Amino acid sequence: MKVYGHPLSINVQKVMWLIEELDLSIALEEVDIRHSHRDAQAIAERCPMQQTPVLEDGPNSVWESHTILRYLVACYGNKMWYPDCAFQRSCYERWMDWCLSSFQPVIKRALFSSASDHPHAMSSQAMSSQAMSSQAMSSRDMSSREKALEQCRYHLERIDEVLAEQKYLASDRITLADIAIGSLIHSLHNEASLTLPPNISRWYQQLADLPGYQRWIMQAESTLPA
């Protein structure tokens, strides 16, 4: 088996962290589809959306990070990771879906939003107009980022309330809910504009003690939003 992706991608990091938790021997084949045409072609052959991560398991290619997480625990996890009861599985799956639909997009806007490109050489009048436009764009970017940070704080408060009642997100032991959402918390922990609530801080420290979390999440030099 092999995983194709870049180690700085948060979605790749999630998958590799789970692989270490499951004690599987699956190598990461580093690819850079943003800058390498050859890598992009290789991924296009395995994923119609031309995105990573992609898990190659024999003749089967599995893509979408949370689908890969589900696939790995269904095929190679024990009952702790993949219980027989559909409702018990739904307890972590709802968190995974919420993460992709609500939490991760907000974090992307809050931490990875960027201002518009600088203007190219032009007349002084055009540059003045462009400068005013850039200032307005920068103001809008800042406003969007502040709104996203407020949404992050709201989401963190809701997560904190859940963690006040139990050790992990879906139960008193680690599940895919913690893999999916815990992968994002390190970036928030390092964000000066945010303070993690107390129960999340306690949960984060539990995750930070795990060798797989240290290797794939904490020791990454930086993290890309996708």
Buried (B, 14 or more C-beta within 10 A) or exposed (E): BEBBBBBBBBBBBBBBBBBBBBEEEBEBBBBEBEEEEEBBEBBEEBBEEBBBBBBBBEEEBBBBBBEBBBBBBEBBBEEEBBBEEEEBBEBBBEBBEBBBEEBBBBBBBBBBEEEEEEEEEEEEEEBEEBEEEBEEEEEEBEEEBEEBBEBBBEBBEEBBEBBEEEBBBBBEEBBBBBBBBBBBBBBBBEBEEBEBBEBBBBBBEBBBEBEBBBBBBBEBEEBBBB
